[in-house]
Amino acid sequence: MKKYIGLLLFSFLLFGCSIDDFLDKQPPYEADLDGAITNANKVELALIGVYANLSADAYDSRDIIAEGSFKSGTMRKPAWWTRGNAVWYYERYWPVLYGNGSNEWSYDYSLIKNANFLLTAIDGIDDFEGNRKDEVIGELHFLKALAYNRLMLKFTQYWDVNSDLGLIIRNDLPSIENIKKDRSTVADSYQMILEELEISLVKCPDYSVASQASKVAAKALKTKVLFQMGNYADCISMADEVLAHTENALAPSYSTNFTDWDSSNEILFARVFGDSDASSLETRLTSFSSGKWGPSSNYIEFLGDDPRYSAIIGDTVVVDYRYGSSGTVYTNPTVKKLVNSANDMPLIYLRTAEIYLIKAEAIYRNGGSFEDAYAPVAAIRTRAGANPVPHATQAEIETAILSEWLIEMSFENWNEYYALRRFGAEKLLERNTQLKAALDKAIASGSDAEAQYRQRIEDFRILSIPSSETNGNPVEQNPGY
C-alpha cells in the first residue's frame, strides 16, 4: 500500500492544484517543481512512487512475464481450450511473434519521467542523513538505466550498434517544446545507458534487499548491456566483478529462488509486490496454476529428466470441461516457478545465474576456449545436481549454452526468447512449433510467400513503436509494421 501512496503523493505534488487556481495552472508538460518536494521525507515517498512504475502493476505483470515465453515456444494454451474468455488476443498472436508493447512503453517512460522530476527536485534538498542523498540519486539513475534497457530490448535494433533505430531519449523535463523527439542511434542509446550506470555504480547503496537498487545490481545490469553491445571482453570483466560478490552467490538450491525468494541473495534486483497487491496477483494463479497457460509439450520433452524439472513444472491439473467438449475431462501441466504459496512472486530482473550464463556466452563469442566457456555452465549445473553435457565442438558448446538458458532462466523476463534469437531463427523455429507451422504454410504457398514470412520473422524480432507515441511524435517506425 505504501508504494501506491508514494506514487499518488508524487503525482499530486507534481501536478496537483485546487479549483481556485485551475485557470492559472501551467500545462502539464510544464509542471512547476517549486515547493513540491521540499525535504528528505518527501523525496523518499516520491522514490517509492518511481519504483512503483517498474514495468507493470501486479495485474499486468502476468502478461509481461508470459509474452516472451509464448514467443519462444516454452509456454502454450492447450489447443482444446477454445471457448469464451479463455481465448485471448495474446494467445493467438504472441506465438507468431506479434505483440503490443504499449503498456510496457507507458510504464517504462513514466518511470523515466518521474525519475527525471525527482532528480531535479532533490538538487536543493540537504536534510538527508549521512550519504542518503547520493544513494537516492544512484537508485534513480539505476532505475532509468533499467527502464531504458528494457525499451532497448523490446523496441530497438539493439543487436546492431550501427543501426539508427535506437531509443527516444527523454532525459529533460517534459515540455511542449520537446514532445517531438527523434530516435537516437543504437550506439548513442547504449552510451547514454552506460552513463546512467556509471553514476549508479558510484552512488547506489550496497546490496540489502532485492527490491532496492544497489551497486551489485548496477554491475549486473552493466554486464548485460555490454553483452548486448557485443563488447565481450569488458562484459567478461564486469561479470567477474559481479561474481566476486560472494554474498550474492548462487543459492544452494535452484528452487529457493521461487519457493522462498526473500531468503535468496541470488536475486540481484526484482520488482517486489506487497500484501496490498495480492488480489491483483491472483491473475497469475488463474493463468499459471489452473491449466489455462502451461508449459508446451515441446518444452516438457526438452526438459526431460533435468533435476530442475520439479521446480519449473508443476502438477498436472484437471481443467473444467466447459472450455472443451462437454463431458470430457482435460488435464494440463502448470508452470510452478511463476507462483508460490504466498502469492507474492516478484518480477525477477537480474539474478546471479544470469550473469554466469552471460559470461559463458561472452567467452564463447569472444573466441575463448570451449572449456572456459563451459565453466560457468558447469557451475550452474553443479548447483542443480545435473550432469555435465558435451562441449568439445562448436555445435556442442552452442547447444550447452543455449540449453542452459532455456532451462535455468525459463519463464523469467523473456530470457529464453532473447537467447533463441541470438542463436538464430532456426533455433527459435525448433522450439516454437506454432511459428514453424505458420512458416510451413507459407512455404506451401511458394517461394515468394516463404521469403515474405521469413522476413516477417526477422522484422518481428522487436515490437512496433506504440501509437501512443507516434500519434504525437511521428518517429521512424520499426521495419515490418
N, C-alpha and C positions, 0 to 999 in steps of 0.2 A: 504493500500500500504506500510505503514511504516514497518509493521511486515515482509513483504517479503523482503524489502530492508535489514532489520536487518538480516534475515536468510541468504541472499546472502552474505552480508558482513561477517558474521560469517564463512560461508563456505570458502569464499575467504581468509580471514585472516588465517584460519587454514591450508588450502590446496593449496592456490594459488601459482603459480610460473610462471616465464617467460620462453620463449622457450630457452633462453640462458643458464638458469641454470637447464633445464629439466634433463640432464644427472646426475646432482649432487643431484637431489631431492630424499629425503628418501621415502621409500614405504609409501603408505597412512596409513597403520596401525601403522606407527611410525612417524607421523607428529610431527614436532618440534614447540613448542608453543613460543619459544623465539622471542620476538619482534612482535608477532601477535596482542595481545591485551595489550595496554600499558597505558591506562588511563581510568578514570571512564566513560567517554562518550562512549568509545568503548565497555566497559562492558555492559552499558545499551542497546546499539544496539544489542549486542550479546544475551542479555537476551530476547529481543523481539523475536529473532530467535528461542530460546529454546521454548518459549510459542507457536510459530507457528507450532511446532511439535505435539501439543496436539491432539492426536488420529486420526486426519484426516484433509485434506484440505476441503474447502467448498463443493466441489463436492462429495467427498467420505463420507461426514458427513451424507448424506441421508441413505446410506446403514448401517452405524454404528448405526443409530437410529432405523432402521426398523428391523434388523435381530432378535433382542430379542423379538420384538412384533410379528413377523411371527412365531417364535418358540413357543411362549406362546399361540398362537391362538387368540390374540386380533386383529391382522391385517391380511387382505387377499386381494388377487387379485380376482376380480369377476370370477366365474367359466366359464362364457361365453366369457371372453376375451382371445381368443386363437390364435390370428394371429400375424404375423410379430414380430417386436421388443418388443411387449407387453409381450411376454412370455420369461422371463429371467431365467437364470440358478438359481438365488436366489429363485425365486418364486416356482420353482419345488422342491428345496431341503431344504430350511430353515424350512418349516413346519414339515418336518420329521427329523429335528434336525441336518442334515448335514450342514457344513459351511466351509468357507475358511477364516481363520483369518490372512492371510499373510499381508494384508495391515495394520491392527492394530498392528501386531507384528513389522512390519517395523517402523511404526510411533512411537510406544512406545519406542523401543530400540534406535531409532535415538534421541529421546528426552533425554534418559538416557545418551547416549554417549556424546551429546553436552553439557549437564549439567555437566558431569564429566570434559570435556575440560575446561569449563568456571570456575568451582570451582578451577581447577589447575591454570588457568591464573590469577585469581583475587587475589591470595595469596600475591603477591608482589606489589599490586597497592594500593596507600594510598591517592589519591586526591579526595576521596568522601566527600560530605558534611554530617556533623553530623554522624548518625549511619547507613547511607545508605548502606555501605559495608556489615554490618551484615544483613540488610534486604534482600539484593540480595542473600546472602548465604542462608538465610532462605527460600526464594522463590524457589531457585534451589533445595533444599532438599525436599520441599513440592512437586514440580513437579516430582521429581524422585519417591517419595513415591506413588504419584497418578498413575504414569505410571506403576510402579511395581505392584500395587494392581489391576489395570486393567488386567495386564498379569496374575496375580494370578487367577482372576475370570474366565478368558477365557481359560486358558491353563494348570492349575494345579488342583490337588485334594485338593482344598482349604478348603473343609469341614472336612478334616481329618488331624489333626495336627501330626498324627503318620505316615503319608504317606511319602515315599521317592520322590514322583513325584511333586517336587516344582519347583521353578524358576531356570533359568540360571542367576546367579547374576553376573553382569558386572559392577563393581564399580572401576575398574582400567582403565587407558587409554588403548585403543586398541593397540595391537602389534601382530606381527606374532606368538609370543610365547603363547598368551592367546586366540587365535581364538577358540581352542578346550577347552571346559569347561563343566564339568559335571553339572547335575541338583543338586541343593541343596534340602534338605528335606523341607517339608511344614513348620515345626516348625522353622527352621533356616531362611526360607524366610520371615516369619512373623516377626521374631526378627529383621531382617535387616530393614524391612519397619518401624517398631516401632522406631528403632534407627534414621532413617531419619526424622521421625515425631518429635522426641524429639528435634532435632535441630531446626526444623520449629517452634515449639511451643515457643521457646525462642527467635528466631531471626526474624521471619516474622513480617511485619508491621501489625498494626491494620487494621481492615476492612475498606476499602474505596470504592471499586467497585468490582462487581462480577468477573471481568476478571483478578483480581490480587490475588495471594496467600496471605493469611492473617492468623493471629493466630486463629481466629474462624473457618476458613476453615480447618486448621490443626487439631483442636479439633474435628471437624465433621468427618474428614477422619479417625482419630484415633478411634472415636466411631464406625465407620463402620468396621474397621479392627478387633477391639476387639470382635465385634459381630460375624464376620465371624469365628473367632478363637473359639467361644464358651465361651469366658471369660465374662460372662454376668454381673457379679457384677461390674467389672471395667467399662464395657460398659455403664451400667446404670449411674454410677457416672460421666463418661465423657459426656454422653448425657445431664445430668443436667447442666454441665458447659456450654455446647453449648446453651442450652435453657435459661440460665441466661443472655445471651447477648440480652437484650430487644430490642436493635436497629435492631436485625435480627429476630424479631418475625414474626409469620405468617402474611402475607399480609391481609388486611381487606377483600379482595376479591380473591377467588381462580383464577379467570380468569386473574387478573392483572399480574400474573407470566408469562403469554403468550402474552396477548394483549399489555401490557406496561411493559415488563420485566425490562427495565432500571430503573424504579422507585421502584422496589421491592427489598428491602434488604433481603427478604426471600431466594433469590438465593445466596447461600454462595460462590459458585465457578462455573464458566461456561467458555466454550470456545466461545468467542465473535468474530464475524466476522465483518469486516469493509465494507465501501462502495465499495471498490475495489473487494470484494468477491461476490457482489450481482449477477453478471451474472452466477457464478458457483452455487449459491444457487437456481437458477431457477429450478434446478432438483428437489428440494423439492416441488415447486409449481406444476410441472407437475406430480409428483408422488402422493402427498398427497391432492391436491386440485382439480384435474381433474377427479377423479374417477378411476384412474389407480390402486392405492392401497388405500384401505379404511378399516374401522373397520369391523370385521367379524360380521355376523348376530348373532352369539353366544354371542359376546361381547355386541352388542347393546341390546339384550334381557336381558343380565346380568345387564346392567346399569339401565334399567327400568326407573323409574321416579326420579332418583337421581338428585338433583339440579345442579350438575356439568355437567350434560349431554350436555347442550348447549355450555359449554366451551370446551368440549372434542370432540364432534361430530359436524361436520359442515353440511352445506346444502347438500341435495341430488342433484347431478348434472346430466345433460343429457350427455351421453357419445357417442362419434362418432360411428355410426353403423358399420363402416368398420372393427372394431375389433370383431364383432359378425357376425350376419347374415344380409345380405343386406336387407334394407327396415325396419329393426326392430329398434325401439328406446329403448335404455337402460338407466337406471338410477343407480346411486351408491352414497351412503353417503361418506363424506370425513372426514379426521382427522383434526379438526380445530386447536388443540393446537400445532401442529408441524409447522405451518406457521403463519405469521402475515402480516399486510398491508405493513410494511416497508421491508419485505423480509430480515430480519436480525436476525431471531430467533437463539439464541445461543444453543450450546450443554450444557445442564444443568448436571453438575456432582454431585453437592451437594446442597440441599436446606433444610430449617428448617423442613418442613413437613416430610421429610425422617427421620430425627432424632427423631421426635415424634413416628413414626412407628417402628423404630429400638428399641426405649425404650420400647414401648408396647410389642413387641415380646420378647425382652430380659427379661422383668419382668415375662412374662408367662413361658418362657423356664427355668427361674431360680427358678421356684416354687412359685412365688408371687401370691397374691390373684387375682382372675379374675377381681375384681373391680379395683384394682390398675393397672392391665394390660390394662383394658379398658379405663382408664382415658385419656391417650394420644390420643387414637382413638376418644374419645368424643370431645377432643379439636379440632381436625381436622374436625369432622362432624359439630360441632357448627359453625366453620368458614364458612363451606359450606352451612349452613342452612338445614342440613339433620337431620332427627330424630334419636334418639338412636335406637340401634338394640339389640336383645337378647344377653346376655353374661354371663349367670349364670351357664352354664355347660361347660365342656371341649370342646365339639363339637361346642357349640355356640361361645365361645371366640376364638377358632381357625378360625371359619368362619368369625367372626367380623374382626379379624386382617388381614386375607388373603384378604377378600373382599376389605378392605380399601387400601391395597397395589395395588390391581387391578384397583381401581377407581382413587384414589388420584395420584398415581405415574404411571399411564398408559402411554405408548409410550415414556417413559423417561429412557434412559440409562439402558435398559434391566431389570428394577426393577421388573416388573410383572413376568418375566421369572424366575428370581432368587427366588422370593417369592414362586412361584408354586413348584419349585424344593425343597425348604426347607420343604414344607408341604407334599411332596411325589409325586411319579409318577402318582398315581391315580388322584390326584388333577389336574396335568398337562393334563391328558387324558380327564378330564371333560371339559376343556376349549379348548384344541387343537383337534378339530374334525378330521382334516386330519391325525394327528398322530394316533388317535383312529381307524380311518378307515383302516390305514395300519396295525395296530396291529390285527384288526378283520380278515383281510385277512390271516395273519399268523396263527391265531387261527384256521381258517377254514382248514388250511393245516396240522394240527396235533400238538400234544404237543411239539415235538422237535422244530418245526418252531416257535411256540409261545415262548418257552423258549429262543430261539436264538434272537427273536425280542425284548423281554423284556430286555435281556442283552444288546442289541444294544441301547435301550433307556437309560440304565444306563451308558454305555460307552460314549455315545454321549452327556452326560451332559456337557462335555467340548470339545474344538476343538483339532485338531491334531497340533503337533508342525510342523510349515511350512517347506517345503523342502528347502526354502532359508536358513534355519538354519541347518537342518540335513545333507544337501549335504556337508557342510564343517565341521560340528560338530556332529558326529553320536551319539547323546544323546538318552537315552531311550525314545521311543515314548509312547504316551498315549494309554491305552488299547482300543482295537477295531479298531485301524487304521493300 
